[in-house]
């Protein structure tokens, strides 16, 4: 039963990794397309204004509409720049979790680190105090 639980975790982590990689690539592609559209909005301003005038007529201020389009493209680029480190860090977190699961399933039960020994210890010291906790605790795990 333990092996089945580990396999389902691996599938979940595999799916999360794939989804995060896809989102990272889509984020980069969308930011690049928004940047290209923003750059092309100046040489194609006349064509864009003519298209908006044809569709909406005289009830639309064309300069303000083009400016609004440019601002939305800029916000899209800024959002892509802000999301890039978030997706990258989430990928790192998932990779760390996956490495931890792999190491915990391959290591013997007694050698999984000192955290279990620390919490079984009756010493009232901080976990950040260093290695002095080992001297106060019994070495049985």
Helices and strands as residue ranges (DSSP letters): H 2-43, H 45-56, G 57-59, H 62-106, G 109-111, H 115-120, H 133-136
